[in-house]
Amino acid sequence: QVQLVESGGGLVQAGGSLRLSCRASGTIFRANTMGWYRQAPGKQRDLVARIFSGGSTNYADSVKGRFTLSRDNAKNTVYLQMNSLKPEDTAVYYCNALRGWTNNWGQGTQVTVSS
């Protein structure tokens, strides 16, 4: 059974930084596409960034140049470094692991950016 455990959310002022971590178990981590999604109240869950098994990355236009996604296959962990945070980045952030037809989600971690 795949488990994704997120950490690193919290409250930060605009312009600040946070680093989210997601540790996976129960899967061959290096074979997964790992991603972070976010969902603000009343809105749909949207892709923030994802990193493929080969290491290439995709970012939402709204976070390009501010967020950096990386993975450590030895630690089964993916990291989302978030800099220059804006109030509009406030949301619940969810870790995702995708491998073939298997799609797994973490429980979510709240990120709140105050103006």
Biotite code that builds the C-alpha atoms (Angstrom):
import biotite.structure as struc

atoms = struc.array([
    struc.Atom([0.000, 0.000, 0.000], chain_id="A", res_id=1, res_name="GLN", atom_name="CA", element="C"),
    struc.Atom([1.406, 3.350, -1.043], chain_id="A", res_id=2, res_name="VAL", atom_name="CA", element="C"),
    struc.Atom([1.645, 5.996, 1.642], chain_id="A", res_id=3, res_name="GLN", atom_name="CA", element="C"),
    struc.Atom([2.614, 9.622, 1.129], chain_id="A", res_id=4, res_name="LEU", atom_name="CA", element="C"),
    struc.Atom([3.437, 11.702, 4.196], chain_id="A", res_id=5, res_name="VAL", atom_name="CA", element="C"),
    struc.Atom([3.703, 15.461, 3.721], chain_id="A", res_id=6, res_name="GLU", atom_name="CA", element="C"),
    struc.Atom([5.315, 18.000, 5.985], chain_id="A", res_id=7, res_name="SER", atom_name="CA", element="C"),
    struc.Atom([6.518, 21.588, 5.963], chain_id="A", res_id=8, res_name="GLY", atom_name="CA", element="C"),
    struc.Atom([3.354, 23.615, 5.597], chain_id="A", res_id=9, res_name="GLY", atom_name="CA", element="C"),
    struc.Atom([2.545, 26.573, 7.786], chain_id="A", res_id=10, res_name="GLY", atom_name="CA", element="C"),
    struc.Atom([1.954, 30.291, 8.018], chain_id="A", res_id=11, res_name="LEU", atom_name="CA", element="C"),
    struc.Atom([4.363, 32.709, 6.380], chain_id="A", res_id=12, res_name="VAL", atom_name="CA", element="C"),
    struc.Atom([4.347, 36.360, 5.395], chain_id="A", res_id=13, res_name="GLN", atom_name="CA", element="C"),
    struc.Atom([4.286, 37.409, 1.771], chain_id="A", res_id=14, res_name="ALA", atom_name="CA", element="C"),
    struc.Atom([7.760, 37.254, 0.315], chain_id="A", res_id=15, res_name="GLY", atom_name="CA", element="C"),
    struc.Atom([8.793, 34.451, 2.622], chain_id="A", res_id=16, res_name="GLY", atom_name="CA", element="C"),
    struc.Atom([9.748, 30.865, 1.933], chain_id="A", res_id=17, res_name="SER", atom_name="CA", element="C"),
    struc.Atom([8.642, 27.372, 2.874], chain_id="A", res_id=18, res_name="LEU", atom_name="CA", element="C"),
    struc.Atom([9.851, 23.916, 1.918], chain_id="A", res_id=19, res_name="ARG", atom_name="CA", element="C"),
    struc.Atom([7.378, 21.078, 1.613], chain_id="A", res_id=20, res_name="LEU", atom_name="CA", element="C"),
    struc.Atom([8.493, 17.466, 1.848], chain_id="A", res_id=21, res_name="SER", atom_name="CA", element="C"),
    struc.Atom([6.712, 14.306, 0.823], chain_id="A", res_id=22, res_name="CYS", atom_name="CA", element="C"),
    struc.Atom([8.067, 10.914, 1.802], chain_id="A", res_id=23, res_name="ARG", atom_name="CA", element="C"),
    struc.Atom([6.721, 7.863, 0.005], chain_id="A", res_id=24, res_name="ALA", atom_name="CA", element="C"),
    struc.Atom([6.572, 4.259, 1.111], chain_id="A", res_id=25, res_name="SER", atom_name="CA", element="C"),
    struc.Atom([5.107, 1.093, -0.342], chain_id="A", res_id=26, res_name="GLY", atom_name="CA", element="C"),
    struc.Atom([6.193, 1.830, -3.879], chain_id="A", res_id=27, res_name="THR", atom_name="CA", element="C"),
    struc.Atom([9.259, 1.832, -6.105], chain_id="A", res_id=28, res_name="ILE", atom_name="CA", element="C"),
    struc.Atom([9.755, 5.552, -5.589], chain_id="A", res_id=29, res_name="PHE", atom_name="CA", element="C"),
    struc.Atom([12.140, 6.157, -8.463], chain_id="A", res_id=30, res_name="ARG", atom_name="CA", element="C"),
    struc.Atom([9.581, 4.779, -10.934], chain_id="A", res_id=31, res_name="ALA", atom_name="CA", element="C"),
    struc.Atom([6.918, 7.320, -9.983], chain_id="A", res_id=32, res_name="ASN", atom_name="CA", element="C"),
    struc.Atom([6.141, 10.722, -11.371], chain_id="A", res_id=33, res_name="THR", atom_name="CA", element="C"),
    struc.Atom([5.918, 12.820, -8.216], chain_id="A", res_id=34, res_name="MET", atom_name="CA", element="C"),
    struc.Atom([3.904, 15.974, -8.070], chain_id="A", res_id=35, res_name="GLY", atom_name="CA", element="C"),
    struc.Atom([2.472, 18.662, -5.886], chain_id="A", res_id=36, res_name="TRP", atom_name="CA", element="C"),
    struc.Atom([-1.046, 19.976, -6.379], chain_id="A", res_id=37, res_name="TYR", atom_name="CA", element="C"),
    struc.Atom([-2.920, 22.643, -4.469], chain_id="A", res_id=38, res_name="ARG", atom_name="CA", element="C"),
    struc.Atom([-6.514, 23.431, -3.736], chain_id="A", res_id=39, res_name="GLN", atom_name="CA", element="C"),
    struc.Atom([-7.794, 26.732, -2.425], chain_id="A", res_id=40, res_name="ALA", atom_name="CA", element="C"),
    struc.Atom([-11.257, 27.001, -0.839], chain_id="A", res_id=41, res_name="PRO", atom_name="CA", element="C"),
    struc.Atom([-13.970, 26.808, -3.454], chain_id="A", res_id=42, res_name="GLY", atom_name="CA", element="C"),
    struc.Atom([-11.537, 26.030, -6.251], chain_id="A", res_id=43, res_name="LYS", atom_name="CA", element="C"),
    struc.Atom([-10.424, 22.904, -8.080], chain_id="A", res_id=44, res_name="GLN", atom_name="CA", element="C"),
    struc.Atom([-7.222, 21.065, -7.330], chain_id="A", res_id=45, res_name="ARG", atom_name="CA", element="C"),
    struc.Atom([-4.522, 22.240, -9.711], chain_id="A", res_id=46, res_name="ASP", atom_name="CA", element="C"),
    struc.Atom([-1.038, 21.049, -10.582], chain_id="A", res_id=47, res_name="LEU", atom_name="CA", element="C"),
    struc.Atom([1.762, 23.094, -9.051], chain_id="A", res_id=48, res_name="VAL", atom_name="CA", element="C"),
    struc.Atom([4.758, 21.104, -10.225], chain_id="A", res_id=49, res_name="ALA", atom_name="CA", element="C"),
    struc.Atom([5.764, 17.556, -11.089], chain_id="A", res_id=50, res_name="ARG", atom_name="CA", element="C"),
    struc.Atom([8.980, 15.703, -11.597], chain_id="A", res_id=51, res_name="ILE", atom_name="CA", element="C"),
    struc.Atom([9.293, 12.652, -13.784], chain_id="A", res_id=52, res_name="PHE", atom_name="CA", element="C"),
    struc.Atom([11.321, 9.560, -13.028], chain_id="A", res_id=53, res_name="SER", atom_name="CA", element="C"),
    struc.Atom([14.057, 10.829, -15.316], chain_id="A", res_id=54, res_name="GLY", atom_name="CA", element="C"),
    struc.Atom([14.304, 14.096, -13.415], chain_id="A", res_id=55, res_name="GLY", atom_name="CA", element="C"),
    struc.Atom([12.627, 16.523, -15.811], chain_id="A", res_id=56, res_name="SER", atom_name="CA", element="C"),
    struc.Atom([10.086, 18.912, -14.339], chain_id="A", res_id=57, res_name="THR", atom_name="CA", element="C"),
    struc.Atom([6.910, 20.809, -15.197], chain_id="A", res_id=58, res_name="ASN", atom_name="CA", element="C"),
    struc.Atom([5.697, 23.918, -13.360], chain_id="A", res_id=59, res_name="TYR", atom_name="CA", element="C"),
    struc.Atom([2.481, 25.862, -13.393], chain_id="A", res_id=60, res_name="ALA", atom_name="CA", element="C"),
    struc.Atom([3.023, 29.276, -14.963], chain_id="A", res_id=61, res_name="ASP", atom_name="CA", element="C"),
    struc.Atom([2.012, 30.949, -11.707], chain_id="A", res_id=62, res_name="SER", atom_name="CA", element="C"),
    struc.Atom([4.961, 29.445, -9.793], chain_id="A", res_id=63, res_name="VAL", atom_name="CA", element="C"),
    struc.Atom([7.709, 29.414, -12.421], chain_id="A", res_id=64, res_name="LYS", atom_name="CA", element="C"),
    struc.Atom([10.832, 31.116, -11.146], chain_id="A", res_id=65, res_name="GLY", atom_name="CA", element="C"),
    struc.Atom([9.620, 30.972, -7.524], chain_id="A", res_id=66, res_name="ARG", atom_name="CA", element="C"),
    struc.Atom([9.148, 27.264, -6.774], chain_id="A", res_id=67, res_name="PHE", atom_name="CA", element="C"),
    struc.Atom([11.649, 24.460, -7.271], chain_id="A", res_id=68, res_name="THR", atom_name="CA", element="C"),
    struc.Atom([10.792, 20.781, -7.214], chain_id="A", res_id=69, res_name="LEU", atom_name="CA", element="C"),
    struc.Atom([13.412, 18.123, -6.558], chain_id="A", res_id=70, res_name="SER", atom_name="CA", element="C"),
    struc.Atom([13.559, 14.488, -5.609], chain_id="A", res_id=71, res_name="ARG", atom_name="CA", element="C"),
    struc.Atom([15.922, 12.334, -3.596], chain_id="A", res_id=72, res_name="ASP", atom_name="CA", element="C"),
    struc.Atom([15.419, 8.749, -4.688], chain_id="A", res_id=73, res_name="ASN", atom_name="CA", element="C"),
    struc.Atom([17.678, 7.473, -1.908], chain_id="A", res_id=74, res_name="ALA", atom_name="CA", element="C"),
    struc.Atom([15.320, 8.976, 0.675], chain_id="A", res_id=75, res_name="LYS", atom_name="CA", element="C"),
    struc.Atom([12.079, 8.304, -1.223], chain_id="A", res_id=76, res_name="ASN", atom_name="CA", element="C"),
    struc.Atom([11.318, 11.984, -0.812], chain_id="A", res_id=77, res_name="THR", atom_name="CA", element="C"),
    struc.Atom([10.293, 14.865, -3.014], chain_id="A", res_id=78, res_name="VAL", atom_name="CA", element="C"),
    struc.Atom([10.792, 18.485, -2.017], chain_id="A", res_id=79, res_name="TYR", atom_name="CA", element="C"),
    struc.Atom([9.014, 21.654, -3.071], chain_id="A", res_id=80, res_name="LEU", atom_name="CA", element="C"),
    struc.Atom([11.005, 24.775, -2.275], chain_id="A", res_id=81, res_name="GLN", atom_name="CA", element="C"),
    struc.Atom([8.684, 27.767, -2.357], chain_id="A", res_id=82, res_name="MET", atom_name="CA", element="C"),
    struc.Atom([10.203, 31.238, -2.430], chain_id="A", res_id=83, res_name="ASN", atom_name="CA", element="C"),
    struc.Atom([8.714, 34.710, -2.844], chain_id="A", res_id=84, res_name="SER", atom_name="CA", element="C"),
    struc.Atom([5.395, 33.425, -1.591], chain_id="A", res_id=85, res_name="LEU", atom_name="CA", element="C"),
    struc.Atom([2.255, 35.395, -2.368], chain_id="A", res_id=86, res_name="LYS", atom_name="CA", element="C"),
    struc.Atom([-1.145, 35.452, -0.659], chain_id="A", res_id=87, res_name="PRO", atom_name="CA", element="C"),
    struc.Atom([-2.581, 33.737, -3.734], chain_id="A", res_id=88, res_name="GLU", atom_name="CA", element="C"),
    struc.Atom([-0.360, 30.731, -2.987], chain_id="A", res_id=89, res_name="ASP", atom_name="CA", element="C"),
    struc.Atom([-2.541, 30.021, 0.054], chain_id="A", res_id=90, res_name="THR", atom_name="CA", element="C"),
    struc.Atom([-4.039, 26.550, -0.314], chain_id="A", res_id=91, res_name="ALA", atom_name="CA", element="C"),
    struc.Atom([-3.881, 22.970, 0.853], chain_id="A", res_id=92, res_name="VAL", atom_name="CA", element="C"),
    struc.Atom([-0.953, 21.334, -0.916], chain_id="A", res_id=93, res_name="TYR", atom_name="CA", element="C"),
    struc.Atom([-1.197, 17.671, -1.831], chain_id="A", res_id=94, res_name="TYR", atom_name="CA", element="C"),
    struc.Atom([1.576, 15.297, -2.775], chain_id="A", res_id=95, res_name="CYS", atom_name="CA", element="C"),
    struc.Atom([0.871, 12.908, -5.650], chain_id="A", res_id=96, res_name="ASN", atom_name="CA", element="C"),
    struc.Atom([2.573, 9.742, -6.861], chain_id="A", res_id=97, res_name="ALA", atom_name="CA", element="C"),
    struc.Atom([1.730, 8.466, -10.315], chain_id="A", res_id=98, res_name="LEU", atom_name="CA", element="C"),
    struc.Atom([2.948, 5.217, -11.800], chain_id="A", res_id=99, res_name="ARG", atom_name="CA", element="C"),
    struc.Atom([1.112, 3.645, -14.666], chain_id="A", res_id=100, res_name="GLY", atom_name="CA", element="C"),
    struc.Atom([-2.523, 3.300, -13.610], chain_id="A", res_id=101, res_name="TRP", atom_name="CA", element="C"),
    struc.Atom([-1.697, 3.841, -9.937], chain_id="A", res_id=102, res_name="THR", atom_name="CA", element="C"),
    struc.Atom([-2.403, 7.310, -8.628], chain_id="A", res_id=103, res_name="ASN", atom_name="CA", element="C"),
    struc.Atom([-1.911, 8.076, -4.936], chain_id="A", res_id=104, res_name="ASN", atom_name="CA", element="C"),
    struc.Atom([-2.422, 11.177, -2.808], chain_id="A", res_id=105, res_name="TRP", atom_name="CA", element="C"),
    struc.Atom([-1.147, 12.446, 0.500], chain_id="A", res_id=106, res_name="GLY", atom_name="CA", element="C"),
    struc.Atom([-3.401, 13.880, 3.181], chain_id="A", res_id=107, res_name="GLN", atom_name="CA", element="C"),
    struc.Atom([-2.501, 17.483, 2.361], chain_id="A", res_id=108, res_name="GLY", atom_name="CA", element="C"),
    struc.Atom([-0.672, 20.228, 4.196], chain_id="A", res_id=109, res_name="THR", atom_name="CA", element="C"),
    struc.Atom([-1.936, 23.776, 4.672], chain_id="A", res_id=110, res_name="GLN", atom_name="CA", element="C"),
    struc.Atom([0.097, 26.704, 3.380], chain_id="A", res_id=111, res_name="VAL", atom_name="CA", element="C"),
    struc.Atom([-1.102, 30.148, 4.387], chain_id="A", res_id=112, res_name="THR", atom_name="CA", element="C"),
    struc.Atom([0.573, 33.317, 3.124], chain_id="A", res_id=113, res_name="VAL", atom_name="CA", element="C"),
    struc.Atom([-0.382, 36.526, 4.884], chain_id="A", res_id=114, res_name="SER", atom_name="CA", element="C"),
    struc.Atom([-0.212, 39.902, 3.197], chain_id="A", res_id=115, res_name="SER", atom_name="CA", element="C"),
])
